[in-house]
Amino acid sequence: MLLLGALLAAAPSLAATEEEERVANATDVLAQLQQIPEQAVPPALLARAYGIAVIPNVVKIGFGLGARRGKGVLVVRQEGGTWSNPVFVTLTGGSFGWQIGAQSTDIILVFKTRKGVDDIARGKLTLGADAAIAAGPVGRSAGVATDIEFEAEVFSYSRSRGLFAGVALEGAGIAIDHKANAAFYGTQGITAAQIFAGSGNMAPAVANDFVQVLSAQTRELPTLPAMSRDVPVNAAADSSERSTVRTYGIEDPDGQQDN
């Protein structure tokens, strides 16, 4: 009877797909930000981000300074300040700045502008090479003005043993996980652009949970599209403006390619 009870209790989790579990784990990482506001990603930074990636359980896949690998999700801020449906991504590399002895680490990447997200949607982004990255400031005391003055396009954080800290991730590559996106949304060949532009109804309920938790984290300050001048333009803008500033949605010509 005890064994039967344990199996019944485990049934809901067994029914969840791998992709749903990835989104649920990412939601849990975000929820932890509320628990330790003085030792986490500054709300001021989150409120002004263009995109946010959460990659739980990044693990070491080698000895010594071996590579790291993890699977997570990426969302972008839509016109009007709401967050998009999640796009599945993978992270590989980033051997520096990890806590000694940590077996796994949760990663949060905060994108100040759309440039880095565009590179991911096109195929792959290498942090530190394609986009300047810095270990992010921690806690509410990190001022907005200081955040804006930083030249980095991406701020990176890790959580090991329950504590958040800025982490160096130069050399880590981020790519779209096309197989996971197809499985989660039930559409072969679905692109990042289609997911970012799609309605909330197209995604399983667990995606809405993630967006709601993130929205609670980013309501503290007035929303801005980004902290730099690289902001989306109005759909009525002329073609000369569009040649210098990308508009919604994000192009994804390699959307059919598996990573």
WOSULLIN-V381711 format. One record per helix or strand of 3 or more residues. SS is the DSSP state (hx for helix, st for strand). FROM is the first residue (numbers start at 1). TO is the last residue. Records with the same first field share a line. If there is no record, write none. Layout:
SS: FROM-TO / FROM-TO
This chain:
hx: 2-15 / 18-35 / 37-39 / 43-47 / 115-122 / 144-149 / 178-185 / 192-197 / 200-202 / 205-217 / 239-242
st: 51-60 / 68-77 / 87-92 / 104-111 / 124-127 / 133-135 / 154-160 / 163-166 / 173-176
